[in-house]
Amino acid sequence: MKGDIIQSADYEASFDGLMDSEGDKYNSLISTTDVKENFYADLIEIPFALKFQLPIGNWTFYLKPGASYNIVSGATYNQNGKYSRWGYYPEYNITFEDLPSHGFYDSKFQKSKGSVFTNFINPFVGFGIVFPAQSGNLFMEAKYYPGAASIAKSGNGTLFEGPENLGVLDYKYQFESVTEESGKITLSGLTFSMGFRF
């Protein structure tokens, strides 16, 4: 499974009341431009289903409602863009824009990566027909996944904020996934299969 999320619009946010390593309060100002993210995941699907059959002449129609337990392996995201993180100290009325050793930087190109998905259960409904043959049966099946369950880990609802109250935040900090924070991510769609049973 592959996907891309491109944040074309600029993003700005402010996080107030933070404290640096020397005990001074400051406000963190965040802005980003040209943030791009892609993700990739390998899925192992273990299906469970009930099968209801309706024979009509030599043909057999069936309905197969069920769910699959999906194990996520090798799920990663890669994010990059230009990030600015300024520190405003209201007590001194001063803003630090270019002090990387303390986590303040201006239009710095950065990369982040990590894991974004978690194991999930996905319901489905299968429809099929079985045709008799001389030494077996030919079957065709369509399976519909409505995508009821979210497959992404739960984010904290905020983009690019960094860890709070750590004081020192260098420019190599790994930002959370845009995919993770974008809301409910589902795996839905329609699949078709055809085969021969002996």
Residue frames as qw, qx, qy, qz and C-alpha x, y, z in Angstrom:
[[0.000, 0.891, 0.454, 0.000, 0.00, 0.00, 0.00],
 [0.432, 0.001, 0.031, 0.901, 1.39, 3.39, -0.98],
 [0.012, 0.882, 0.468, 0.060, 0.10, 6.92, -0.66],
 [0.392, 0.182, -0.045, 0.901, 1.05, 10.58, -0.82],
 [0.139, -0.883, -0.422, 0.153, -0.12, 13.63, 1.08],
 [0.444, 0.265, 0.060, 0.854, 1.10, 16.98, -0.17],
 [0.169, -0.788, -0.410, 0.427, 0.52, 20.06, 1.94],
 [0.445, 0.507, 0.281, 0.683, 0.52, 22.82, -0.66],
 [0.184, -0.893, -0.140, -0.386, -0.79, 25.60, 1.58],
 [0.259, 0.437, -0.558, 0.656, 1.51, 27.27, 4.08],
 [0.658, -0.541, -0.524, -0.007, 0.97, 26.39, 7.74],
 [0.110, 0.495, -0.408, 0.759, 1.42, 28.56, 10.82],
 [0.680, -0.565, -0.461, -0.081, 0.81, 27.90, 14.50],
 [0.009, 0.636, -0.446, 0.629, 1.76, 29.31, 17.89],
 [0.749, -0.352, -0.550, 0.114, 2.37, 27.42, 21.14],
 [0.102, -0.764, 0.208, -0.602, 2.40, 29.66, 24.20],
 [0.657, -0.629, 0.246, -0.334, 3.63, 29.28, 27.75],
 [0.927, 0.125, -0.277, 0.222, 6.58, 26.97, 27.09],
 [0.469, -0.840, 0.265, 0.062, 9.68, 26.97, 29.25],
 [0.627, 0.619, -0.457, 0.123, 13.29, 26.71, 28.11],
 [0.813, -0.043, -0.480, 0.327, 16.18, 24.92, 29.81],
 [0.284, 0.186, -0.392, 0.855, 16.98, 28.02, 31.89],
 [0.086, -0.505, -0.735, 0.444, 13.45, 28.38, 33.22],
 [0.130, 0.311, -0.059, -0.940, 12.41, 31.30, 31.01],
 [0.531, 0.511, 0.635, -0.231, 8.95, 31.30, 29.47],
 [0.027, 0.338, -0.497, -0.799, 8.63, 31.65, 25.72],
 [0.727, 0.445, 0.306, -0.424, 6.15, 31.20, 22.88],
 [0.439, -0.141, 0.751, 0.472, 7.02, 28.90, 20.00],
 [0.526, 0.617, 0.000, -0.586, 6.05, 30.14, 16.54],
 [0.553, -0.038, 0.778, 0.294, 5.94, 27.48, 13.82],
 [0.577, 0.628, -0.046, -0.520, 5.60, 27.89, 10.06],
 [0.598, -0.084, 0.735, 0.309, 6.10, 25.45, 7.21],
 [0.526, 0.618, -0.183, -0.555, 6.17, 25.57, 3.42],
 [0.595, 0.459, -0.602, -0.269, 6.34, 22.92, 0.70],
 [0.462, -0.300, 0.788, -0.275, 5.79, 20.00, 3.09],
 [0.722, 0.218, -0.511, -0.414, 5.51, 16.68, 1.27],
 [0.478, -0.323, 0.762, -0.295, 4.91, 13.25, 2.74],
 [0.716, 0.162, -0.553, -0.394, 4.61, 9.74, 1.37],
 [0.598, -0.357, 0.632, -0.340, 3.93, 6.48, 3.15],
 [0.592, 0.255, -0.723, -0.248, 4.38, 2.81, 2.42],
 [0.582, -0.304, 0.605, -0.451, 3.06, -0.26, 4.23],
 [0.366, 0.101, -0.899, -0.219, 3.10, -4.03, 3.83],
 [0.654, -0.191, 0.274, -0.679, -0.11, -5.72, 5.00],
 [0.144, 0.036, -0.988, -0.037, -0.74, -9.33, 5.97],
 [0.588, -0.134, -0.050, -0.796, -4.48, -10.00, 5.72],
 [0.020, -0.041, -0.984, 0.171, -6.11, -12.79, 7.77],
 [0.466, -0.173, -0.263, -0.827, -9.82, -13.03, 6.75],
 [0.143, 0.177, 0.907, -0.355, -12.70, -14.51, 8.75],
 [0.410, 0.067, -0.275, -0.867, -16.11, -14.90, 7.11],
 [0.575, 0.227, 0.712, -0.333, -19.48, -16.67, 7.01],
 [0.099, 0.169, -0.698, -0.689, -20.58, -18.11, 3.68],
 [0.581, 0.348, 0.531, -0.510, -24.21, -18.36, 2.57],
 [0.093, -0.145, 0.802, 0.572, -24.77, -20.44, -0.60],
 [0.629, 0.415, 0.308, -0.581, -27.71, -20.55, -3.00],
 [0.327, -0.067, 0.834, 0.439, -27.56, -23.35, -5.62],
 [0.589, 0.552, 0.133, -0.575, -29.49, -22.63, -8.83],
 [0.863, 0.467, -0.168, -0.098, -29.21, -25.51, -11.27],
 [0.881, 0.085, -0.172, 0.432, -25.53, -26.33, -11.72],
 [0.251, 0.586, -0.215, 0.740, -24.42, -22.89, -10.54],
 [0.537, -0.578, -0.506, 0.347, -23.92, -21.79, -6.94],
 [0.066, 0.761, -0.034, 0.644, -24.23, -18.18, -5.84],
 [0.639, -0.414, -0.498, 0.414, -22.86, -17.13, -2.48],
 [0.124, -0.892, 0.047, -0.432, -22.68, -14.22, -0.06],
 [0.777, -0.095, -0.397, 0.478, -19.68, -13.98, 2.24],
 [0.184, -0.906, 0.073, -0.373, -19.78, -11.27, 4.96],
 [0.850, -0.253, -0.238, 0.396, -16.77, -11.07, 7.21],
 [0.136, -0.969, 0.204, 0.004, -13.77, -9.10, 8.40],
 [0.823, 0.306, -0.277, 0.391, -10.05, -9.31, 8.00],
 [0.556, -0.781, 0.084, 0.272, -7.41, -8.77, 10.65],
 [0.614, 0.719, -0.116, 0.306, -4.59, -6.85, 9.01],
 [0.713, -0.527, 0.056, 0.460, -1.07, -7.00, 10.40],
 [0.318, 0.940, -0.114, 0.052, 1.00, -4.00, 9.38],
 [0.800, -0.314, 0.196, 0.472, 4.68, -4.64, 8.73],
 [0.513, 0.032, 0.291, 0.807, 7.27, -2.20, 7.46],
 [0.086, 0.874, 0.443, 0.182, 4.90, 0.78, 7.64],
 [0.464, -0.320, -0.044, 0.825, 6.87, 4.01, 7.29],
 [0.262, 0.925, 0.273, 0.031, 6.38, 7.63, 6.30],
 [0.560, -0.052, 0.100, 0.821, 8.88, 10.08, 4.87],
 [0.035, 0.940, 0.335, -0.055, 8.28, 13.79, 5.21],
 [0.525, -0.102, 0.068, 0.842, 10.28, 16.81, 4.08],
 [0.099, 0.882, 0.361, 0.286, 9.85, 20.52, 3.69],
 [0.286, 0.412, -0.254, 0.827, 10.99, 23.91, 4.91],
 [0.526, -0.663, -0.526, 0.087, 10.33, 24.58, 8.57],
 [0.121, 0.548, -0.272, 0.782, 10.70, 27.70, 10.71],
 [0.613, -0.593, -0.508, 0.122, 10.56, 27.67, 14.50],
 [0.149, 0.587, -0.219, 0.765, 10.99, 30.97, 16.27],
 [0.495, -0.445, -0.637, 0.388, 11.05, 31.65, 19.99],
 [0.064, -0.692, -0.066, -0.716, 9.40, 34.79, 21.34],
 [0.448, -0.261, -0.627, 0.581, 10.24, 35.77, 24.93],
 [0.124, -0.828, -0.394, -0.380, 7.51, 38.20, 26.10],
 [0.566, -0.729, -0.164, 0.347, 9.40, 39.16, 29.25],
 [0.445, -0.423, 0.279, 0.738, 12.27, 40.55, 27.19],
 [0.515, 0.758, 0.147, -0.372, 10.24, 41.34, 24.03],
 [0.022, 0.609, -0.691, -0.388, 12.76, 39.51, 21.86],
 [0.924, 0.262, 0.132, -0.243, 12.37, 36.88, 19.14],
 [0.348, -0.482, 0.741, 0.313, 15.04, 34.33, 18.27],
 [0.778, 0.499, -0.016, -0.382, 14.87, 33.24, 14.64],
 [0.755, 0.496, -0.415, 0.107, 18.29, 31.71, 13.94],
 [0.269, -0.601, 0.674, -0.336, 19.65, 29.85, 16.96],
 [0.774, 0.104, -0.561, -0.272, 19.73, 26.15, 15.90],
 [0.327, 0.179, -0.822, 0.430, 21.47, 24.96, 19.08],
 [0.228, 0.114, 0.624, -0.739, 18.31, 25.96, 20.99],
 [0.298, 0.413, 0.860, 0.033, 15.86, 24.78, 18.35],
 [0.278, 0.811, 0.215, -0.468, 15.16, 28.09, 16.63],
 [0.401, -0.103, 0.633, 0.654, 15.70, 28.22, 12.88],
 [0.401, 0.614, 0.080, -0.675, 14.37, 29.94, 9.78],
 [0.748, 0.534, -0.184, -0.348, 13.27, 28.13, 6.56],
 [0.240, -0.491, 0.836, 0.048, 15.35, 25.07, 7.40],
 [0.747, 0.183, -0.498, -0.400, 14.94, 22.10, 5.05],
 [0.379, -0.346, 0.785, -0.348, 14.32, 19.04, 7.20],
 [0.600, 0.028, -0.720, -0.348, 13.36, 15.41, 6.84],
 [0.525, -0.264, 0.606, -0.535, 11.30, 13.27, 9.19],
 [0.606, 0.084, -0.723, -0.320, 10.46, 9.58, 9.08],
 [0.307, -0.191, 0.764, -0.534, 8.83, 6.99, 11.27],
 [0.029, -0.254, -0.960, -0.114, 5.94, 4.57, 11.64],
 [0.304, -0.050, -0.028, -0.951, 2.38, 5.70, 11.01],
 [0.707, -0.134, -0.418, -0.553, 0.03, 2.70, 10.83],
 [0.374, -0.280, 0.774, -0.428, -1.19, 0.16, 13.35],
 [0.011, -0.135, -0.977, -0.163, -2.82, -3.29, 13.04],
 [0.439, 0.130, 0.133, -0.879, -6.52, -3.02, 12.23],
 [0.377, 0.295, 0.876, -0.053, -9.72, -4.96, 11.52],
 [0.239, 0.253, -0.332, -0.877, -11.41, -4.23, 8.20],
 [0.615, 0.299, 0.644, -0.343, -14.96, -5.50, 7.46],
 [0.141, 0.258, -0.653, -0.697, -15.92, -6.72, 4.00],
 [0.748, 0.286, 0.428, -0.420, -18.76, -8.29, 2.03],
 [0.121, -0.292, 0.814, 0.488, -18.01, -10.88, -0.65],
 [0.760, 0.391, 0.190, -0.484, -20.24, -11.92, -3.57],
 [0.095, -0.425, 0.826, 0.359, -19.44, -14.86, -5.80],
 [0.864, 0.267, 0.006, -0.426, -20.56, -17.49, -8.26],
 [0.417, -0.362, 0.820, 0.153, -19.27, -21.03, -8.80],
 [0.715, 0.422, -0.290, -0.476, -19.44, -22.68, -12.25],
 [0.866, -0.176, 0.468, 0.004, -19.14, -26.47, -12.52],
 [0.357, 0.651, -0.604, -0.291, -16.39, -27.96, -14.70],
 [0.845, 0.135, -0.498, -0.139, -15.36, -31.52, -15.59],
 [0.733, -0.058, -0.549, 0.398, -12.83, -31.98, -12.79],
 [0.313, -0.253, -0.422, 0.812, -13.51, -29.02, -10.49],
 [0.046, 0.864, 0.496, -0.079, -15.22, -25.68, -10.19],
 [0.340, 0.349, 0.078, 0.870, -14.47, -22.27, -11.67],
 [0.238, -0.775, -0.511, 0.286, -15.31, -19.37, -9.36],
 [0.236, 0.505, 0.050, 0.829, -15.45, -15.59, -9.57],
 [0.422, -0.661, -0.521, 0.337, -15.69, -13.34, -6.53],
 [0.118, 0.678, -0.014, 0.726, -16.03, -9.63, -5.80],
 [0.541, -0.472, -0.523, 0.459, -15.17, -8.33, -2.35],
 [0.016, 0.798, 0.119, 0.591, -16.18, -4.89, -1.11],
 [0.511, -0.258, -0.473, 0.670, -14.36, -3.16, 1.77],
 [0.063, -0.902, -0.361, -0.229, -16.36, -0.18, 3.13],
 [0.420, 0.384, -0.300, 0.766, -13.36, 1.11, 5.10],
 [0.501, -0.763, -0.316, -0.258, -15.07, 1.45, 8.47],
 [0.728, -0.599, -0.054, 0.328, -11.94, 1.34, 10.63],
 [0.145, 0.943, -0.299, 0.008, -9.07, 3.82, 10.72],
 [0.939, 0.102, -0.150, 0.292, -5.68, 2.29, 9.98],
 [0.328, 0.633, -0.308, 0.630, -3.55, 5.21, 11.21],
 [0.454, -0.257, -0.600, 0.607, -2.21, 5.63, 14.70],
 [0.154, -0.900, -0.408, -0.022, -3.97, 8.27, 16.76],
 [0.415, 0.397, -0.132, 0.808, -2.23, 11.63, 16.56],
 [0.244, -0.429, -0.529, 0.690, -2.44, 14.41, 19.14],
 [0.200, 0.834, 0.513, -0.030, -4.31, 16.72, 16.76],
 [0.040, -0.942, 0.131, 0.307, -1.50, 19.22, 16.19],
 [0.829, 0.475, 0.007, 0.295, 1.04, 19.51, 13.40],
 [0.577, 0.528, -0.200, 0.590, 4.78, 20.25, 13.70],
 [0.391, -0.879, -0.002, -0.272, 4.70, 21.41, 17.31],
 [0.407, 0.457, -0.652, 0.447, 7.70, 19.51, 18.67],
 [0.568, -0.376, -0.677, 0.278, 7.96, 18.27, 22.26],
 [0.232, -0.864, -0.108, -0.434, 6.66, 20.72, 24.84],
 [0.516, -0.814, 0.208, -0.166, 8.73, 22.10, 27.72],
 [0.935, -0.008, -0.007, 0.354, 11.96, 20.37, 26.69],
 [0.324, -0.823, 0.147, 0.443, 13.82, 23.67, 26.50],
 [0.062, -0.554, 0.628, 0.544, 16.32, 22.68, 23.83],
 [0.778, 0.408, 0.465, -0.113, 15.00, 21.44, 20.51],
 [0.248, -0.436, 0.545, 0.672, 17.52, 21.12, 17.69],
 [0.496, 0.442, -0.266, -0.698, 16.70, 21.27, 14.00],
 [0.258, 0.188, -0.920, -0.225, 16.93, 17.47, 13.65],
 [0.453, 0.078, 0.661, -0.593, 13.69, 16.88, 15.54],
 [0.011, -0.160, -0.905, -0.395, 11.41, 14.28, 13.89],
 [0.439, 0.036, 0.098, -0.892, 8.01, 15.85, 13.26],
 [0.543, 0.195, 0.767, -0.281, 4.90, 13.71, 13.44],
 [0.251, 0.190, 0.789, 0.527, 3.29, 12.39, 10.30],
 [0.337, 0.119, -0.111, -0.927, 0.86, 14.57, 8.35],
 [0.512, -0.110, -0.762, -0.380, -0.93, 11.33, 7.44],
 [0.347, -0.267, -0.804, 0.402, -1.37, 10.53, 11.12],
 [0.000, -0.352, -0.383, 0.854, -2.76, 13.97, 11.93],
 [0.200, -0.007, -0.474, -0.858, -5.01, 14.21, 8.86],
 [0.677, -0.050, 0.185, -0.710, -7.87, 12.34, 10.51],
 [0.818, 0.008, 0.542, -0.191, -9.44, 9.00, 9.78],
 [0.250, 0.505, -0.709, -0.425, -7.45, 7.00, 7.21],
 [0.811, 0.067, 0.486, -0.319, -9.34, 3.98, 5.88],
 [0.082, -0.258, 0.852, 0.448, -8.65, 1.18, 3.45],
 [0.623, 0.413, 0.481, -0.458, -11.71, 0.83, 1.24],
 [0.272, 0.466, -0.588, -0.602, -12.44, -0.40, -2.24],
 [0.905, 0.202, 0.158, -0.341, -13.54, -3.28, -4.42],
 [0.150, -0.487, 0.823, 0.252, -11.44, -6.32, -5.34],
 [0.871, 0.269, -0.109, -0.397, -12.09, -9.07, -7.90],
 [0.266, -0.447, 0.850, 0.080, -10.68, -12.59, -7.98],
 [0.861, 0.263, -0.192, -0.390, -11.09, -15.63, -10.19],
 [0.173, -0.497, 0.849, -0.056, -9.83, -19.16, -9.70],
 [0.754, 0.082, -0.563, -0.329, -10.28, -22.88, -10.14],
 [0.524, -0.420, 0.623, -0.402, -11.00, -25.37, -7.34],
 [0.435, 0.204, -0.853, -0.205, -10.24, -29.05, -7.80]]
